């Protein structure tokens, strides 16, 4: 979910953001290669329009690295491996690093066996799911990803106790001349990042995003988030999806789920033990890749050119807006709010690195 547009936003070159975040992570103890990987995954979110998962998150990650919540020098290992499956231990490293490793391993397994399912334990928040399904897509494969959110904000449908995260699901499917189909959604009505953005800005939230734990009434004041729970998308269906994704991403990988998920206010020394899984599927095991891509293009065209309802300008397919935003932001820079630029410039002073505003 993109952060609401700021008319005062400044366009900052993607290369400057990448260099700044790489320097920031190096200053927090990450090895050079790992710092570049994490910074690259976060920049991918900014370029794609998943602004709540890009540089917007940097200050929080730095705080967690500096306080020892994340392991800056994680030794990622494969605990179990079969012809088409693997279980990865992230050693409490940054989720972006762990999931990049897992996604590439899934591609490796799929290349040999047709499908690769990689489960992950002892990871952390990894940003935008679209980043990781795009790795199989780049190899001509389909990708499916989920994560157990590192905090619980939703209740099972009808419940009054938050025992579920906004567990996202992302799917990537390659195409030919058309952009890849990339769906990346939270199982809540809107993402945690979007809700926090409204709350931090003091902007009233629309009814239906958050409800009271006490009586189920709507909460629109961001100052009262601690009294509320996020609403699942499509009522019981979103709740059900969050449950099944969480069970496959958590207990199956010996990772946290339900009451085992670390509370946002718990002591920092406790690991989140975030679980994920990613699947890579080699479409060549079903039909020739060029035939598959041609069929994808045909169906995408059929959908986008189909009859529209009155007042509708276009029918969009998941992923089309992502490609347009990437093209624009690569060329013209990533729009960042003045408050965010000031925040990361102030952060630079504490890390003894060059500020973002001084880079080009």
C-alpha positions as CSV (number, residue, x, y, z in Angstrom):
1,X,0.0,0.0,0.0
2,X,1.5,3.3,-1.0
3,X,1.8,6.2,1.4
4,X,-0.6,9.0,0.5
5,X,0.9,11.4,-2.0
6,X,2.5,14.5,-0.5
7,X,2.3,17.6,-2.7
8,X,5.5,18.8,-1.1
9,X,7.4,15.6,-1.8
10,X,10.9,15.9,-3.2
11,X,12.1,13.5,-5.9
12,X,15.3,11.8,-4.8
13,X,17.4,9.7,-7.2
14,X,17.1,6.0,-6.7
15,X,20.9,5.6,-6.7
16,X,21.2,8.1,-3.9
17,X,18.7,6.3,-1.7
18,X,20.4,3.0,-2.4
19,X,23.8,4.3,-1.5
20,X,22.5,6.0,1.7
21,X,20.7,2.9,3.0
22,X,23.7,0.8,2.2
23,X,25.9,3.1,4.2
24,X,23.4,3.1,7.0
25,X,23.3,-0.7,7.3
26,X,27.1,-0.9,7.1
27,X,27.3,1.6,10.0
28,X,25.0,-0.8,11.9
29,X,27.4,-3.7,11.5
30,X,26.1,-5.5,8.4
31,X,28.8,-6.8,6.0
32,X,29.0,-4.8,2.7
33,X,27.3,-7.5,0.6
34,X,24.5,-7.9,3.1
35,X,24.0,-4.2,3.5
36,X,23.6,-3.9,-0.3
37,X,21.1,-6.8,-0.4
38,X,18.9,-5.3,2.3
39,X,19.1,-1.8,0.8
40,X,18.3,-3.1,-2.6
41,X,15.2,-4.9,-1.3
42,X,14.0,-1.8,0.4
43,X,14.6,0.3,-2.7
44,X,12.7,-2.2,-4.7
45,X,9.7,-1.4,-2.5
46,X,10.1,2.4,-3.0
47,X,10.4,2.0,-6.7
48,X,7.4,-0.2,-6.9
49,X,5.2,2.1,-4.9
50,X,5.2,0.0,-1.7
51,X,6.3,3.1,0.1
52,X,5.6,1.9,3.6
53,X,8.2,-0.8,3.1
54,X,11.1,1.3,1.7
55,X,13.3,4.0,3.3
56,X,10.2,4.9,5.4
57,X,11.2,1.9,7.6
58,X,14.9,2.7,7.9
59,X,14.9,4.5,11.2
60,X,13.0,1.6,12.8
61,X,15.4,-1.0,11.4
62,X,18.4,1.0,12.6
63,X,16.9,1.2,16.1
64,X,16.4,-2.6,16.1
65,X,19.9,-3.3,14.9
66,X,21.5,-0.9,17.4
67,X,19.5,-2.3,20.3
68,X,20.4,-5.9,19.4
69,X,16.9,-7.0,18.3
70,X,18.2,-8.0,14.9
71,X,21.5,-9.9,14.3
72,X,23.6,-7.8,11.9
73,X,25.9,-10.7,11.0
74,X,23.4,-13.5,10.6
75,X,24.6,-16.9,9.5
76,X,21.7,-18.2,7.3
77,X,21.7,-21.9,7.2
78,X,19.6,-24.7,5.5
79,X,18.3,-27.0,8.3
80,X,16.5,-29.5,6.0
81,X,16.7,-30.0,2.3
82,X,15.0,-32.4,-0.1
83,X,14.5,-32.5,-3.9
84,X,11.8,-29.9,-3.8
85,X,11.7,-28.5,-0.2
86,X,14.0,-26.7,2.2
87,X,13.8,-25.3,5.7
88,X,16.0,-22.2,6.3
89,X,17.1,-20.7,9.7
90,X,17.6,-17.0,9.4
91,X,19.7,-16.7,12.6
92,X,17.6,-13.7,13.6
93,X,18.9,-11.7,10.7
94,X,17.2,-9.0,8.7
95,X,14.2,-10.4,6.9
96,X,15.1,-8.9,3.6
97,X,18.4,-10.8,3.6
98,X,16.8,-14.0,4.7
99,X,14.0,-13.9,2.2
100,X,16.3,-13.0,-0.7
101,X,18.3,-16.1,0.2
102,X,15.2,-18.2,0.5
103,X,13.7,-17.0,-2.8
104,X,16.9,-17.8,-4.7
105,X,17.0,-21.2,-3.1
106,X,13.4,-21.9,-4.2
107,X,14.4,-21.1,-7.8
108,X,17.3,-23.5,-7.5
109,X,15.0,-26.3,-6.2
110,X,12.4,-25.6,-8.9
111,X,14.9,-25.6,-11.7
112,X,15.9,-29.2,-10.6
113,X,12.5,-30.5,-9.5
114,X,9.9,-28.3,-11.1
115,X,8.8,-26.8,-7.8
116,X,10.6,-25.4,-4.8
117,X,8.9,-24.8,-1.4
118,X,11.2,-23.0,1.1
119,X,10.1,-22.5,4.6
120,X,11.8,-20.0,6.9
121,X,12.2,-19.6,10.7
122,X,14.0,-17.2,13.0
123,X,13.6,-14.3,10.5
124,X,12.2,-10.8,10.9
125,X,10.1,-8.3,9.0
126,X,11.1,-8.5,5.3
127,X,9.2,-5.6,3.6
128,X,7.2,-6.0,0.4
129,X,6.3,-9.5,-0.7
130,X,6.4,-8.4,-4.3
131,X,10.1,-8.1,-4.0
132,X,10.5,-11.9,-3.4
133,X,8.0,-13.3,-5.9
134,X,9.7,-11.1,-8.5
135,X,12.8,-13.3,-8.1
136,X,11.2,-16.4,-9.5
137,X,9.4,-14.3,-12.1
138,X,12.8,-13.0,-13.3
139,X,13.7,-16.7,-14.0
140,X,10.5,-17.3,-15.9
141,X,8.8,-19.0,-12.9
142,X,5.7,-18.3,-10.9
143,X,6.2,-17.3,-7.2
144,X,4.0,-17.4,-4.1
145,X,5.0,-15.8,-0.8
146,X,3.6,-15.3,2.6
147,X,4.8,-14.2,6.1
148,X,3.5,-14.5,9.6
149,X,3.4,-10.8,10.7
150,X,5.7,-10.0,13.6
151,X,2.9,-8.4,15.6
152,X,-0.8,-9.5,16.0
153,X,-3.3,-6.8,15.0
154,X,-6.4,-8.9,14.0
155,X,-8.7,-11.3,15.9
156,X,-10.1,-14.5,14.4
157,X,-13.5,-13.5,13.0
158,X,-15.9,-12.8,15.8
159,X,-13.1,-12.6,18.4
160,X,-12.0,-9.8,20.7
161,X,-8.4,-10.8,21.2
162,X,-5.7,-10.0,18.5
163,X,-4.2,-13.4,17.8
164,X,-3.5,-12.9,14.1
165,X,-1.2,-10.8,12.0
166,X,-2.1,-9.0,8.8
167,X,-0.3,-12.0,7.2
168,X,0.2,-11.0,3.5
169,X,0.2,-13.0,0.4
170,X,2.1,-12.2,-2.8
171,X,1.9,-13.9,-6.1
172,X,4.0,-13.3,-9.2
173,X,3.3,-14.8,-12.7
174,X,5.5,-14.1,-15.7
175,X,4.1,-12.8,-19.0
176,X,5.5,-12.0,-22.4
177,X,5.0,-8.4,-23.8
178,X,2.6,-7.6,-20.9
179,X,4.0,-6.7,-17.4
180,X,4.2,-9.7,-15.1
181,X,1.1,-10.2,-12.9
182,X,2.1,-9.3,-9.4
183,X,-0.4,-9.3,-6.5
184,X,0.8,-8.3,-3.1
185,X,-1.9,-7.8,-0.4
186,X,-2.4,-7.9,3.3
187,X,-5.2,-10.0,4.8
188,X,-6.5,-6.9,6.6
189,X,-8.6,-4.3,5.0
190,X,-5.5,-2.2,4.6
191,X,-1.9,-2.8,5.6
192,X,-0.4,-2.0,9.0
193,X,1.9,0.5,7.2
194,X,-1.1,2.4,5.8
195,X,-2.8,2.5,9.1
196,X,0.3,3.7,10.9
197,X,0.9,6.4,8.3
198,X,-2.6,7.8,8.9
199,X,-2.1,7.6,12.7
200,X,1.4,9.3,12.6
201,X,0.0,12.1,10.4
202,X,-3.0,12.6,12.7
203,X,-5.3,11.9,9.8
204,X,-8.7,10.3,10.7
205,X,-8.9,6.8,9.4
206,X,-11.9,5.7,7.4
207,X,-14.5,3.6,9.3
208,X,-14.0,-0.1,8.7
209,X,-10.2,-0.2,9.1
210,X,-10.0,-0.6,12.9
211,X,-12.6,-1.6,15.5
212,X,-12.6,-1.5,19.3
213,X,-11.6,-4.6,21.2
214,X,-14.2,-3.8,23.8
215,X,-17.4,-3.5,21.8
216,X,-16.5,-3.7,18.0
217,X,-17.3,-0.1,17.4
218,X,-15.3,1.8,14.7
219,X,-12.1,3.6,15.7
220,X,-10.9,6.4,13.4
221,X,-8.6,8.2,15.8
222,X,-5.0,7.0,15.4
223,X,-4.2,7.8,19.0
224,X,-6.6,5.0,20.0
225,X,-4.9,2.2,18.0
226,X,-3.9,0.4,21.2
227,X,-7.6,0.0,22.0
228,X,-8.4,-1.5,18.7
229,X,-8.0,-4.4,16.2
230,X,-7.5,-4.3,12.5
231,X,-10.4,-5.5,10.4
232,X,-9.8,-8.5,8.0
233,X,-10.5,-8.0,4.4
234,X,-13.8,-9.5,3.3
235,X,-14.8,-10.3,6.9
236,X,-14.5,-14.0,7.7
237,X,-12.7,-14.8,4.4
238,X,-9.8,-12.5,5.2
239,X,-9.7,-13.9,8.8
240,X,-9.6,-17.5,7.4
241,X,-6.9,-16.6,4.9
242,X,-4.7,-15.1,7.6
243,X,-5.2,-18.2,9.7
244,X,-4.2,-20.7,7.0
245,X,-1.2,-18.6,5.8
246,X,-0.1,-18.2,9.4
247,X,-0.2,-21.9,10.1
248,X,1.8,-22.8,7.0
249,X,4.3,-19.9,7.6
250,X,4.6,-20.5,11.4
251,X,4.2,-23.9,13.0
252,X,5.2,-25.8,9.8
253,X,8.6,-23.9,10.0
254,X,8.9,-24.0,13.8
255,X,8.2,-20.3,13.8
256,X,5.9,-18.1,15.8
257,X,2.1,-18.0,15.4
258,X,-0.8,-16.9,17.5
259,X,0.1,-16.4,21.2
260,X,3.7,-17.2,20.4
261,X,4.1,-14.0,18.3
262,X,6.2,-11.4,20.0
263,X,4.1,-8.5,21.2
264,X,5.2,-5.1,19.9
265,X,5.7,-3.9,23.5
266,X,7.6,-7.0,24.7
267,X,11.3,-6.7,25.8
268,X,13.7,-6.2,22.9
269,X,15.9,-9.1,23.8
270,X,13.3,-11.6,22.6
271,X,13.6,-12.7,19.0
272,X,10.5,-12.4,16.9
273,X,11.1,-15.8,15.2
274,X,9.2,-14.6,12.2
275,X,8.2,-17.4,9.7
276,X,7.8,-17.2,6.0
277,X,7.5,-19.5,3.0
278,X,8.1,-19.0,-0.7
279,X,7.2,-21.3,-3.6
280,X,8.8,-21.2,-7.0
281,X,7.1,-23.1,-9.8
282,X,8.8,-23.8,-13.1
283,X,6.1,-23.2,-15.8
284,X,8.3,-25.1,-18.3
285,X,7.3,-28.3,-16.6
286,X,3.7,-27.7,-17.8
287,X,4.2,-26.1,-21.3
288,X,6.9,-24.3,-23.2
289,X,7.6,-20.9,-21.6
290,X,7.0,-18.9,-24.8
291,X,3.5,-20.6,-25.2
292,X,2.7,-19.8,-21.5
293,X,3.8,-16.2,-21.9
294,X,1.8,-15.8,-25.1
295,X,-1.3,-17.2,-23.3
296,X,-0.7,-14.8,-20.4
297,X,-0.6,-11.9,-22.8
298,X,-3.8,-13.0,-24.5
299,X,-5.7,-13.3,-21.3
300,X,-4.4,-10.1,-19.9
301,X,-5.5,-8.3,-23.1
302,X,-8.9,-9.9,-22.9
303,X,-9.3,-8.7,-19.3
304,X,-8.1,-5.1,-19.8
305,X,-10.0,-4.6,-23.0
306,X,-13.3,-6.1,-21.7
307,X,-16.4,-4.0,-21.4
308,X,-16.3,-1.4,-18.6
309,X,-18.9,-0.1,-16.2
310,X,-20.0,3.5,-16.6
311,X,-17.5,5.9,-15.2
312,X,-14.6,3.4,-15.3
313,X,-11.6,4.6,-17.3
314,X,-9.6,1.4,-17.3
315,X,-9.5,-2.2,-16.0
316,X,-6.1,-2.8,-14.3
317,X,-4.4,-6.1,-13.7
318,X,-2.2,-6.5,-10.6
319,X,1.3,-5.5,-11.4
320,X,0.6,-3.0,-14.2
321,X,0.8,0.0,-11.9
322,X,4.0,-1.4,-10.4
323,X,5.8,-1.4,-13.7
324,X,4.6,2.2,-14.5
325,X,5.8,3.4,-11.1
326,X,9.1,1.8,-11.4
327,X,9.7,3.4,-14.8
328,X,8.7,6.8,-13.5
329,X,10.8,6.6,-10.3
330,X,13.9,5.2,-11.9
331,X,13.8,8.1,-14.3
332,X,12.5,11.0,-12.2
333,X,13.4,9.9,-8.6
334,X,11.4,8.5,-5.7
335,X,9.0,11.0,-4.1
336,X,9.9,11.5,-0.4
337,X,8.1,13.7,2.1
338,X,10.1,16.6,3.6
339,X,9.5,15.1,7.1
340,X,11.0,11.8,6.0
341,X,14.0,13.4,4.4
342,X,14.6,15.3,7.6
343,X,14.3,12.1,9.6
344,X,16.9,10.2,7.6
345,X,19.2,13.2,7.5
346,X,19.0,13.4,11.3
347,X,19.6,9.6,11.4
348,X,22.8,10.1,9.3
349,X,24.3,12.3,12.0
350,X,23.9,9.5,14.6
351,X,25.5,7.0,12.1
352,X,28.3,9.4,11.0
353,X,27.4,9.0,7.3
354,X,26.6,11.5,4.6
355,X,23.0,12.8,4.7
356,X,20.5,11.8,2.0
357,X,19.9,15.4,1.1
358,X,23.5,15.9,0.2
359,X,23.7,13.0,-2.2
360,X,22.9,13.0,-5.9
